């Protein structure tokens, strides 16, 4: 049993909030998870990495 309320909360958060990235999309160029979704010229969806500037669709 946890010795304190803080330990109890820590244990609950460790189970409830997995330690992984919030985004499932990483930049194929630099691997950053700082990716923005943008509307392409033809109405399609494109992506741009805000870390390195690489863009793709």
PQR file with spaces between the fields and no chain letter, atoms N, CA, C, O and H, PARSE charges and radii, in Angstrom:
ATOM       1  N    UNK     1       0.844   -1.182    0.000 -0.4000 1.5000
ATOM       2  CA   UNK     1       0.000    0.000    0.000 -0.0000 2.0000
ATOM       3  C    UNK     1       0.888    1.243    0.000  0.5500 1.7000
ATOM       4  O    UNK     1       1.885    1.284    0.721 -0.5500 1.4000
ATOM       5  N    UNK     2       0.539    2.269   -0.805 -0.4000 1.5000
ATOM       6  CA   UNK     2       1.345    3.490   -0.845 -0.0000 2.0000
ATOM       7  C    UNK     2       1.416    4.172    0.526  0.5500 1.7000
ATOM       8  O    UNK     2       0.474    4.135    1.318 -0.5500 1.4000
ATOM       9  H    UNK     2      -0.271    2.236   -1.390  0.4000 1.0000
ATOM      10  N    UNK     3       2.551    4.783    0.765 -0.4000 1.5000
ATOM      11  CA   UNK     3       2.772    5.439    2.046 -0.0000 2.0000
ATOM      12  C    UNK     3       2.148    6.825    2.113  0.5500 1.7000
ATOM      13  O    UNK     3       2.001    7.380    3.202 -0.5500 1.4000
ATOM      14  H    UNK     3       3.316    4.814    0.122  0.4000 1.0000
ATOM      15  N    UNK     4       1.779    7.391    0.976 -0.4000 1.5000
ATOM      16  CA   UNK     4       1.230    8.743    0.985 -0.0000 2.0000
ATOM      17  C    UNK     4       0.210    8.912   -0.135  0.5500 1.7000
ATOM      18  O    UNK     4       0.114    8.090   -1.046 -0.5500 1.4000
ATOM      19  H    UNK     4       1.898    6.941    0.092  0.4000 1.0000
ATOM      20  N    UNK     5      -0.534    9.983   -0.042 -0.4000 1.5000
ATOM      21  CA   UNK     5      -1.503   10.310   -1.094 -0.0000 2.0000
ATOM      22  C    UNK     5      -0.765   10.596   -2.395  0.5500 1.7000
ATOM      23  O    UNK     5      -1.232   10.209   -3.467 -0.5500 1.4000
ATOM      24  H    UNK     5      -0.456   10.651    0.698  0.4000 1.0000
ATOM      25  N    UNK     6       0.385   11.273   -2.317 -0.4000 1.5000
ATOM      26  CA   UNK     6       1.161   11.554   -3.539 -0.0000 2.0000
ATOM      27  C    UNK     6       1.557   10.268   -4.254  0.5500 1.7000
ATOM      28  O    UNK     6       1.453   10.182   -5.477 -0.5500 1.4000
ATOM      29  H    UNK     6       0.764   11.587   -1.447  0.4000 1.0000
ATOM      30  N    UNK     7       2.002    9.285   -3.513 -0.4000 1.5000
ATOM      31  CA   UNK     7       2.366    8.017   -4.131 -0.0000 2.0000
ATOM      32  C    UNK     7       1.146    7.347   -4.755  0.5500 1.7000
ATOM      33  O    UNK     7       1.239    6.754   -5.830 -0.5500 1.4000
ATOM      34  H    UNK     7       2.086    9.355   -2.519  0.4000 1.0000
ATOM      35  N    UNK     8       0.007    7.441   -4.081 -0.4000 1.5000
ATOM      36  CA   UNK     8      -1.222    6.861   -4.618 -0.0000 2.0000
ATOM      37  C    UNK     8      -1.598    7.530   -5.943  0.5500 1.7000
ATOM      38  O    UNK     8      -1.939    6.846   -6.908 -0.5500 1.4000
ATOM      39  H    UNK     8      -0.069    7.923   -3.208  0.4000 1.0000
ATOM      40  N    UNK     9      -1.538    8.860   -5.991 -0.4000 1.5000
ATOM      41  CA   UNK     9      -1.848    9.596   -7.225 -0.0000 2.0000
ATOM      42  C    UNK     9      -0.850    9.252   -8.313  0.5500 1.7000
ATOM      43  O    UNK     9      -1.232    9.036   -9.463 -0.5500 1.4000
ATOM      44  H    UNK     9      -1.262    9.415   -5.208  0.4000 1.0000
ATOM      45  N    UNK    10       0.423    9.201   -7.961 -0.4000 1.5000
ATOM      46  CA   UNK    10       1.461    8.846   -8.931 -0.0000 2.0000
ATOM      47  C    UNK    10       1.185    7.470   -9.530  0.5500 1.7000
ATOM      48  O    UNK    10       1.298    7.283  -10.742 -0.5500 1.4000
ATOM      49  H    UNK    10       0.734    9.377   -7.027  0.4000 1.0000
ATOM      50  N    UNK    11       0.821    6.502   -8.676 -0.4000 1.5000
ATOM      51  CA   UNK    11       0.528    5.159   -9.155 -0.0000 2.0000
ATOM      52  C    UNK    11      -0.690    5.145  -10.078  0.5500 1.7000
ATOM      53  O    UNK    11      -0.689    4.448  -11.093 -0.5500 1.4000
ATOM      54  H    UNK    11       0.729    6.654   -7.692  0.4000 1.0000
ATOM      55  N    UNK    12      -1.718    5.904   -9.736 -0.4000 1.5000
ATOM      56  CA   UNK    12      -2.916    5.969  -10.573 -0.0000 2.0000
ATOM      57  C    UNK    12      -2.623    6.607  -11.921  0.5500 1.7000
ATOM      58  O    UNK    12      -3.097    6.128  -12.951 -0.5500 1.4000
ATOM      59  H    UNK    12      -1.719    6.470   -8.912  0.4000 1.0000
ATOM      60  N    UNK    13      -1.845    7.685  -11.922 -0.4000 1.5000
ATOM      61  CA   UNK    13      -1.512    8.352  -13.177 -0.0000 2.0000
ATOM      62  C    UNK    13      -0.620    7.489  -14.051  0.5500 1.7000
ATOM      63  O    UNK    13      -0.740    7.528  -15.275 -0.5500 1.4000
ATOM      64  H    UNK    13      -1.460    8.074  -11.085  0.4000 1.0000
ATOM      65  N    UNK    14       0.251    6.730  -13.465 -0.4000 1.5000
ATOM      66  CA   UNK    14       1.138    5.864  -14.238 -0.0000 2.0000
ATOM      67  C    UNK    14       0.330    4.832  -15.021  0.5500 1.7000
ATOM      68  O    UNK    14       0.732    4.433  -16.113 -0.5500 1.4000
ATOM      69  H    UNK    14       0.348    6.698  -12.470  0.4000 1.0000
ATOM      70  N    UNK    15      -0.791    4.402  -14.479 -0.4000 1.5000
ATOM      71  CA   UNK    15      -1.640    3.437  -15.166 -0.0000 2.0000
ATOM      72  C    UNK    15      -2.562    4.137  -16.159  0.5500 1.7000
ATOM      73  O    UNK    15      -2.769    3.639  -17.266 -0.5500 1.4000
ATOM      74  H    UNK    15      -1.118    4.727  -13.591  0.4000 1.0000
ATOM      75  N    UNK    16      -3.118    5.286  -15.776 -0.4000 1.5000
ATOM      76  CA   UNK    16      -4.122    5.966  -16.589 -0.0000 2.0000
ATOM      77  C    UNK    16      -3.521    6.720  -17.770  0.5500 1.7000
ATOM      78  O    UNK    16      -4.171    6.844  -18.808 -0.5500 1.4000
ATOM      79  H    UNK    16      -2.950    5.690  -14.877  0.4000 1.0000
ATOM      80  N    UNK    17      -2.306    7.223  -17.640 -0.4000 1.5000
ATOM      81  CA   UNK    17      -1.694    8.038  -18.684 -0.0000 2.0000
ATOM      82  C    UNK    17      -0.435    7.342  -19.176  0.5500 1.7000
ATOM      83  O    UNK    17       0.624    7.465  -18.562 -0.5500 1.4000
ATOM      84  H    UNK    17      -1.778    7.123  -16.797  0.4000 1.0000
ATOM      85  N    UNK    18      -0.544    6.610  -20.282 -0.4000 1.5000
ATOM      86  CA   UNK    18       0.643    5.933  -20.794 -0.0000 2.0000
ATOM      87  C    UNK    18       1.688    6.933  -21.261  0.5500 1.7000
ATOM      88  O    UNK    18       1.352    8.015  -21.741 -0.5500 1.4000
ATOM      89  H    UNK    18      -1.405    6.510  -20.781  0.4000 1.0000
ATOM      90  N    UNK    19       2.928    6.576  -21.122 -0.4000 1.5000
ATOM      91  CA   UNK    19       4.023    7.469  -21.503 -0.0000 2.0000
ATOM      92  C    UNK    19       4.387    7.245  -22.965  0.5500 1.7000
ATOM      93  O    UNK    19       5.325    6.515  -23.283 -0.5500 1.4000
ATOM      94  H    UNK    19       3.201    5.697  -20.731  0.4000 1.0000
ATOM      95  N    UNK    20       3.630    7.886  -23.842 -0.4000 1.5000
ATOM      96  CA   UNK    20       3.945    7.868  -25.262 -0.0000 2.0000
ATOM      97  C    UNK    20       3.518    9.188  -25.862  0.5500 1.7000
ATOM      98  O    UNK    20       2.805    9.968  -25.230 -0.5500 1.4000
ATOM      99  H    UNK    20       2.867    8.479  -23.583  0.4000 1.0000
ATOM     100  N    UNK    21       3.950    9.432  -27.068 -0.4000 1.5000
ATOM     101  CA   UNK    21       3.634   10.695  -27.717 -0.0000 2.0000
ATOM     102  C    UNK    21       2.141   10.851  -27.947  0.5500 1.7000
ATOM     103  O    UNK    21       1.420    9.873  -28.141 -0.5500 1.4000
ATOM     104  H    UNK    21       4.529    8.798  -27.581  0.4000 1.0000
ATOM     105  N    UNK    22       1.693   12.093  -27.921 -0.4000 1.5000
ATOM     106  CA   UNK    22       0.278   12.373  -28.152 -0.0000 2.0000
ATOM     107  C    UNK    22      -0.074   12.220  -29.623  0.5500 1.7000
ATOM     108  O    UNK    22      -1.221   11.926  -29.961 -0.5500 1.4000
ATOM     109  H    UNK    22       2.279   12.888  -27.763  0.4000 1.0000
ATOM     110  N    UNK    23       0.882   12.414  -30.479 -0.4000 1.5000
ATOM     111  CA   UNK    23       0.613   12.337  -31.906 -0.0000 2.0000
ATOM     112  C    UNK    23       1.064   10.990  -32.456  0.5500 1.7000
ATOM     113  O    UNK    23       2.010   10.386  -31.950 -0.5500 1.4000
ATOM     114  H    UNK    23       1.813   12.653  -30.204  0.4000 1.0000
ATOM     115  N    UNK    24       0.389   10.534  -33.477 -0.4000 1.5000
ATOM     116  CA   UNK    24       0.770    9.301  -34.132 -0.0000 2.0000
ATOM     117  C    UNK    24       1.526    9.565  -35.424  0.5500 1.7000
ATOM     118  O    UNK    24       1.883    8.633  -36.144 -0.5500 1.4000
ATOM     119  H    UNK    24      -0.379   11.024  -33.888  0.4000 1.0000
ATOM     120  N    UNK    25       1.771   10.842  -35.716 -0.4000 1.5000
ATOM     121  CA   UNK    25       2.410   11.229  -36.956 -0.0000 2.0000
ATOM     122  C    UNK    25       3.729   11.932  -36.662  0.5500 1.7000
ATOM     123  O    UNK    25       3.752   12.955  -35.978 -0.5500 1.4000
ATOM     124  H    UNK    25       1.482   11.599  -35.131  0.4000 1.0000
ATOM     125  N    UNK    26       4.803   11.397  -37.168 -0.4000 1.5000
ATOM     126  CA   UNK    26       6.124   11.992  -37.008 -0.0000 2.0000
ATOM     127  C    UNK    26       6.658   12.408  -38.374  0.5500 1.7000
ATOM     128  O    UNK    26       6.303   11.824  -39.398 -0.5500 1.4000
ATOM     129  H    UNK    26       4.785   10.566  -37.724  0.4000 1.0000
ATOM     130  N    UNK    27       7.501   13.409  -38.373 -0.4000 1.5000
ATOM     131  CA   UNK    27       8.122   13.877  -39.614 -0.0000 2.0000
ATOM     132  C    UNK    27       9.010   12.774  -40.190  0.5500 1.7000
ATOM     133  O    UNK    27       9.862   12.242  -39.478 -0.5500 1.4000
ATOM     134  H    UNK    27       7.789   13.883  -37.541  0.4000 1.0000
ATOM     135  N    UNK    28       8.827   12.420  -41.464 -0.4000 1.5000
ATOM     136  CA   UNK    28       9.669   11.386  -42.061 -0.0000 2.0000
ATOM     137  C    UNK    28      11.107   11.851  -42.286  0.5500 1.7000
ATOM     138  O    UNK    28      11.998   11.030  -42.506 -0.5500 1.4000
ATOM     139  H    UNK    28       8.135   12.852  -42.042  0.4000 1.0000
ATOM     140  N    UNK    29      11.335   13.162  -42.232 -0.4000 1.5000
ATOM     141  CA   UNK    29      12.671   13.691  -42.462 -0.0000 2.0000
ATOM     142  C    UNK    29      13.509   13.734  -41.182  0.5500 1.7000
ATOM     143  O    UNK    29      14.641   13.250  -41.157 -0.5500 1.4000
ATOM     144  H    UNK    29      10.612   13.829  -42.054  0.4000 1.0000
ATOM     145  N    UNK    30      12.939   14.321  -40.115 -0.4000 1.5000
ATOM     146  CA   UNK    30      13.729   14.489  -38.885 -0.0000 2.0000
ATOM     147  C    UNK    30      13.197   13.684  -37.700  0.5500 1.7000
ATOM     148  O    UNK    30      13.874   13.584  -36.678 -0.5500 1.4000
ATOM     149  H    UNK    30      12.019   14.713  -40.136  0.4000 1.0000
ATOM     150  N    UNK    31      11.987   13.104  -37.818 -0.4000 1.5000
ATOM     151  CA   UNK    31      11.431   12.300  -36.741 -0.0000 2.0000
ATOM     152  C    UNK    31      10.699   13.084  -35.666  0.5500 1.7000
ATOM     153  O    UNK    31      10.226   12.497  -34.693 -0.5500 1.4000
ATOM     154  H    UNK    31      11.437   13.185  -38.649  0.4000 1.0000
ATOM     155  N    UNK    32      10.596   14.401  -35.823 -0.4000 1.5000
ATOM     156  CA   UNK    32       9.920   15.234  -34.834 -0.0000 2.0000
ATOM     157  C    UNK    32       8.422   14.961  -34.819  0.5500 1.7000
ATOM     158  O    UNK    32       7.837   14.618  -35.847 -0.5500 1.4000
ATOM     159  H    UNK    32      10.980   14.877  -36.614  0.4000 1.0000
ATOM     160  N    UNK    33       7.808   15.114  -33.658 -0.4000 1.5000
ATOM     161  CA   UNK    33       6.360   14.966  -33.557 -0.0000 2.0000
ATOM     162  C    UNK    33       5.647   16.303  -33.692  0.5500 1.7000
ATOM     163  O    UNK    33       4.430   16.377  -33.521 -0.5500 1.4000
ATOM     164  H    UNK    33       8.283   15.394  -32.824  0.4000 1.0000
ATOM     165  N    UNK    34       6.389   17.354  -33.995 -0.4000 1.5000
ATOM     166  CA   UNK    34       5.811   18.693  -34.166 -0.0000 2.0000
ATOM     167  C    UNK    34       5.350   18.840  -35.620  0.5500 1.7000
ATOM     168  O    UNK    34       6.045   19.415  -36.458 -0.5500 1.4000
ATOM     169  H    UNK    34       7.377   17.294  -34.133  0.4000 1.0000
ATOM     170  N    UNK    35       4.168   18.306  -35.888 -0.4000 1.5000
ATOM     171  CA   UNK    35       3.636   18.257  -37.247 -0.0000 2.0000
ATOM     172  C    UNK    35       2.305   18.994  -37.288  0.5500 1.7000
ATOM     173  O    UNK    35       1.445   18.789  -36.432 -0.5500 1.4000
ATOM     174  H    UNK    35       3.603   17.839  -35.207  0.4000 1.0000
ATOM     175  N    UNK    36       2.144   19.850  -38.286 -0.4000 1.5000
ATOM     176  CA   UNK    36       0.893   20.593  -38.468 -0.0000 2.0000
ATOM     177  C    UNK    36       0.192   20.079  -39.718  0.5500 1.7000
ATOM     178  O    UNK    36       0.832   19.774  -40.725 -0.5500 1.4000
ATOM     179  H    UNK    36       2.843   20.017  -38.981  0.4000 1.0000
ATOM     180  N    UNK    37      -1.124   19.988  -39.639 -0.4000 1.5000
ATOM     181  CA   UNK    37      -1.933   19.587  -40.780 -0.0000 2.0000
ATOM     182  C    UNK    37      -2.378   20.850  -41.494  0.5500 1.7000
ATOM     183  O    UNK    37      -2.890   21.771  -40.858 -0.5500 1.4000
ATOM     184  H    UNK    37      -1.643   20.236  -38.821  0.4000 1.0000
ATOM     185  N    UNK    38      -2.187   20.910  -42.822 -0.4000 1.5000
ATOM     186  CA   UNK    38      -2.544   22.098  -43.598 -0.0000 2.0000
ATOM     187  C    UNK    38      -3.365   21.689  -44.814  0.5500 1.7000
ATOM     188  O    UNK    38      -3.277   20.557  -45.291 -0.5500 1.4000
ATOM     189  H    UNK    38      -1.771   20.162  -43.339  0.4000 1.0000
ATOM     190  N    UNK    39      -4.156   22.621  -45.300 -0.4000 1.5000
ATOM     191  CA   UNK    39      -4.951   22.402  -46.495 -0.0000 2.0000
ATOM     192  C    UNK    39      -4.072   22.615  -47.712  0.5500 1.7000
ATOM     193  O    UNK    39      -3.446   23.666  -47.855 -0.5500 1.4000
ATOM     194  H    UNK    39      -4.228   23.540  -44.912  0.4000 1.0000
ATOM     195  N    UNK    40      -4.023   21.627  -48.585 -0.4000 1.5000
ATOM     196  CA   UNK    40      -3.197   21.708  -49.780 -0.0000 2.0000
ATOM     197  C    UNK    40      -3.817   22.579  -50.860  0.5500 1.7000
ATOM     198  O    UNK    40      -4.970   22.995  -50.742 -0.5500 1.4000
ATOM     199  H    UNK    40      -4.531   20.774  -48.469  0.4000 1.0000
ATOM     200  N    UNK    41      -3.059   22.855  -51.910 -0.4000 1.5000
ATOM     201  CA   UNK    41      -3.507   23.694  -53.018 -0.0000 2.0000
ATOM     202  C    UNK    41      -4.732   23.120  -53.729  0.5500 1.7000
ATOM     203  O    UNK    41      -5.614   23.864  -54.157 -0.5500 1.4000
ATOM     204  H    UNK    41      -2.123   22.518  -52.007  0.4000 1.0000
ATOM     205  N    UNK    42      -4.780   21.805  -53.850 -0.4000 1.5000
ATOM     206  CA   UNK    42      -5.883   21.168  -54.566 -0.0000 2.0000
ATOM     207  C    UNK    42      -7.022   20.756  -53.638  0.5500 1.7000
ATOM     208  O    UNK    42      -7.903   19.994  -54.038 -0.5500 1.4000
ATOM     209  H    UNK    42      -4.064   21.200  -53.502  0.4000 1.0000
ATOM     210  N    UNK    43      -7.011   21.244  -52.422 -0.4000 1.5000
ATOM     211  CA   UNK    43      -8.050   20.908  -51.452 -0.0000 2.0000
ATOM     212  C    UNK    43      -7.735   19.686  -50.624  0.5500 1.7000
ATOM     213  O    UNK    43      -8.502   19.338  -49.726 -0.5500 1.4000
ATOM     214  H    UNK    43      -6.296   21.862  -52.097  0.4000 1.0000
ATOM     215  N    UNK    44      -6.629   19.027  -50.900 -0.4000 1.5000
ATOM     216  CA   UNK    44      -6.228   17.855  -50.132 -0.0000 2.0000
ATOM     217  C    UNK    44      -5.553   18.252  -48.822  0.5500 1.7000
ATOM     218  O    UNK    44      -5.358   19.434  -48.540 -0.5500 1.4000
ATOM     219  H    UNK    44      -6.006   19.309  -51.630  0.4000 1.0000
ATOM     220  N    UNK    45      -5.210   17.271  -48.052 -0.4000 1.5000
ATOM     221  CA   UNK    45      -4.550   17.496  -46.774 -0.0000 2.0000
ATOM     222  C    UNK    45      -3.050   17.275  -46.936  0.5500 1.7000
ATOM     223  O    UNK    45      -2.620   16.273  -47.506 -0.5500 1.4000
ATOM     224  H    UNK    45      -5.368   16.310  -48.281  0.4000 1.0000
ATOM     225  N    UNK    46      -2.271   18.203  -46.438 -0.4000 1.5000
ATOM     226  CA   UNK    46      -0.821   18.086  -46.416 -0.0000 2.0000
ATOM     227  C    UNK    46      -0.348   18.266  -44.981  0.5500 1.7000
ATOM     228  O    UNK    46      -1.108   18.682  -44.106 -0.5500 1.4000
ATOM     229  H    UNK    46      -2.620   19.017  -45.974  0.4000 1.0000
ATOM     230  N    UNK    47       0.914   17.947  -44.759 -0.4000 1.5000
ATOM     231  CA   UNK    47       1.503   18.073  -43.431 -0.0000 2.0000
ATOM     232  C    UNK    47       2.814   18.830  -43.544  0.5500 1.7000
ATOM     233  O    UNK    47       3.509   18.740  -44.557 -0.5500 1.4000
ATOM     234  H    UNK    47       1.531   17.609  -45.470  0.4000 1.0000
ATOM     235  N    UNK    48       3.146   19.570  -42.506 -0.4000 1.5000
ATOM     236  CA   UNK    48       4.409   20.281  -42.468 -0.0000 2.0000
ATOM     237  C    UNK    48       5.008   20.123  -41.072  0.5500 1.7000
ATOM     238  O    UNK    48       4.311   20.235  -40.063 -0.5500 1.4000
ATOM     239  H    UNK    48       2.582   19.643  -41.684  0.4000 1.0000
ATOM     240  N    UNK    49       6.288   19.866  -41.040 -0.4000 1.5000
ATOM     241  CA   UNK    49       7.002   19.737  -39.769 -0.0000 2.0000
ATOM     242  C    UNK    49       7.409   21.141  -39.314  0.5500 1.7000
ATOM     243  O    UNK    49       8.116   21.850  -40.031 -0.5500 1.4000
ATOM     244  H    UNK    49       6.854   19.775  -41.860  0.4000 1.0000
ATOM     245  N    UNK    50       6.966   21.532  -38.134 -0.4000 1.5000
ATOM     246  CA   UNK    50       7.296   22.854  -37.646 -0.0000 2.0000
ATOM     247  C    UNK    50       8.710   22.905  -37.070  0.5500 1.7000
ATOM     248  O    UNK    50       9.204   23.984  -36.743 -0.5500 1.4000
ATOM     249  H    UNK    50       6.392   20.956  -37.552  0.4000 1.0000
ATOM     250  N    UNK    51       9.358   21.762  -36.944 -0.4000 1.5000
ATOM     251  CA   UNK    51      10.729   21.735  -36.448 -0.0000 2.0000
ATOM     252  C    UNK    51      11.749   21.941  -37.568  0.5500 1.7000
ATOM     253  O    UNK    51      12.704   22.703  -37.416 -0.5500 1.4000
ATOM     254  H    UNK    51       8.957   20.885  -37.210  0.4000 1.0000
ATOM     255  N    UNK    52      11.533   21.243  -38.715 -0.4000 1.5000
ATOM     256  CA   UNK    52      12.537   21.335  -39.786 -0.0000 2.0000
ATOM     257  C    UNK    52      12.003   21.927  -41.082  0.5500 1.7000
ATOM     258  O    UNK    52      12.783   22.235  -41.983 -0.5500 1.4000
ATOM     259  H    UNK    52      10.757   20.624  -38.839  0.4000 1.0000
ATOM     260  N    UNK    53      10.674   22.095  -41.195 -0.4000 1.5000
ATOM     261  CA   UNK    53      10.105   22.696  -42.400 -0.0000 2.0000
ATOM     262  C    UNK    53       9.753   21.715  -43.500  0.5500 1.7000
ATOM     263  O    UNK    53       9.203   22.121  -44.524 -0.5500 1.4000
ATOM     264  H    UNK    53      10.040   21.845  -40.463  0.4000 1.0000
ATOM     265  N    UNK    54      10.048   20.452  -43.324 -0.4000 1.5000
ATOM     266  CA   UNK    54       9.724   19.441  -44.339 -0.0000 2.0000
ATOM     267  C    UNK    54       8.209   19.358  -44.523  0.5500 1.7000
ATOM     268  O    UNK    54       7.474   19.388  -43.537 -0.5500 1.4000
ATOM     269  H    UNK    54      10.495   20.123  -42.492  0.4000 1.0000
ATOM     270  N    UNK    55       7.730   19.257  -45.756 -0.4000 1.5000
ATOM     271  CA   UNK    55       6.294   19.119  -45.995 -0.0000 2.0000
ATOM     272  C    UNK    55       6.041   17.893  -46.858  0.5500 1.7000
ATOM     273  O    UNK    55       6.876   17.513  -47.678 -0.5500 1.4000
ATOM     274  H    UNK    55       8.328   19.233  -46.557  0.4000 1.0000
ATOM     275  N    UNK    56       4.881   17.281  -46.664 -0.4000 1.5000
ATOM     276  CA   UNK    56       4.504   16.088  -47.422 -0.0000 2.0000
ATOM     277  C    UNK    56       2.986   15.924  -47.375  0.5500 1.7000
ATOM     278  O    UNK    56       2.293   16.583  -46.600 -0.5500 1.4000
ATOM     279  H    UNK    56       4.202   17.590  -45.998  0.4000 1.0000
ATOM     280  N    UNK    57       2.493   15.030  -48.223 -0.4000 1.5000
ATOM     281  CA   UNK    57       1.047   14.763  -48.234 -0.0000 2.0000
ATOM     282  C    UNK    57       0.779   13.283  -48.286  0.5500 1.7000
ATOM     283  O    UNK    57      -0.379   12.865  -48.302 -0.5500 1.4000
ATOM     284  H    UNK    57       3.056   14.495  -48.853  0.4000 1.0000
